[in-house]
Amino acid sequence: MIPARSFAGRKVALFGLGGSGLATARALVAGGASVLAWDDNPESVAKAEAEGIATGDLRAAQWPEFAALVLAPGVPLTHPKP
């Protein structure tokens, strides 16, 4: 894995914890980012939590605190609905 260092020391929200989303979370954490991730699949959330990745409902996030929102590649552009 290549650590994603461009967000080192910053907070990043990640939506989607499937295969590529979980890999993204790992790379961000390895690069020094503080990640808050979410997925609507409880199994994906549990897997991320088991790896020490912070999870939480992004609808309750304090958005001014985040440097970026990463939409995992597997999440359709039509989800979530506005």
C-alpha positions in Angstrom: 0.0 0.0 0.0 1.1 3.5 -0.7 0.4 5.9 2.1 -1.7 8.9 1.0 0.3 11.7 2.7 -1.5 14.7 1.1 -3.9 14.8 4.0 -1.4 14.2 6.8 -2.6 15.9 10.0 -6.0 16.7 8.5 -9.5 15.3 8.9 -11.0 13.4 6.0 -14.6 12.0 5.6 -14.9 8.8 3.6 -18.2 7.6 2.2 -18.1 3.9 1.2 -16.2 1.1 2.8 -16.3 -1.6 0.2 -13.0 -3.0 -1.1 -11.7 0.2 -2.6 -13.1 2.4 0.1 -11.5 0.3 2.8 -8.2 0.4 0.9 -8.6 4.2 0.7 -9.2 4.5 4.4 -6.0 2.4 5.1 -3.9 4.6 2.8 -5.2 7.8 4.4 -4.6 6.6 7.9 -1.1 5.3 6.9 -0.4 8.7 5.5 -1.3 10.5 8.8 -4.9 11.6 8.1 -7.7 11.4 10.7 -10.4 9.5 8.9 -14.1 9.3 9.7 -15.7 6.7 7.4 -19.3 5.4 6.8 -21.1 2.8 4.7 -24.7 1.6 4.8 -23.5 -2.0 5.0 -23.0 -2.9 8.7 -20.6 -5.7 7.8 -18.3 -3.2 6.0 -18.5 -0.8 9.0 -17.6 -3.7 11.4 -14.6 -4.6 9.2 -13.3 -1.1 9.2 -13.8 -0.7 13.0 -11.9 -4.0 13.5 -9.0 -2.4 11.7 -9.2 0.7 14.0 -10.7 3.0 11.4 -13.1 5.4 13.0 -16.7 5.2 11.7 -19.7 7.3 12.2 -22.8 8.7 10.5 -21.6 11.4 8.2 -25.0 13.2 8.4 -24.0 14.3 11.9 -20.4 15.4 10.9 -19.2 18.8 11.7 -18.2 19.6 8.1 -16.1 22.7 8.7 -13.6 20.5 10.5 -13.0 18.3 7.4 -10.4 19.0 4.7 -12.2 16.7 2.2 -15.0 14.2 1.5 -13.8 11.2 -0.4 -16.5 9.2 -2.3 -15.3 5.7 -2.7 -15.2 4.5 -6.3 -17.8 1.8 -5.8 -20.5 4.3 -4.6 -22.9 5.2 -7.5 -23.1 8.9 -8.3 -26.8 8.7 -7.6 -26.3 7.7 -3.9 -27.1 9.1 -1.5 -30.1 10.9 -2.8 -30.2 14.6 -2.0 
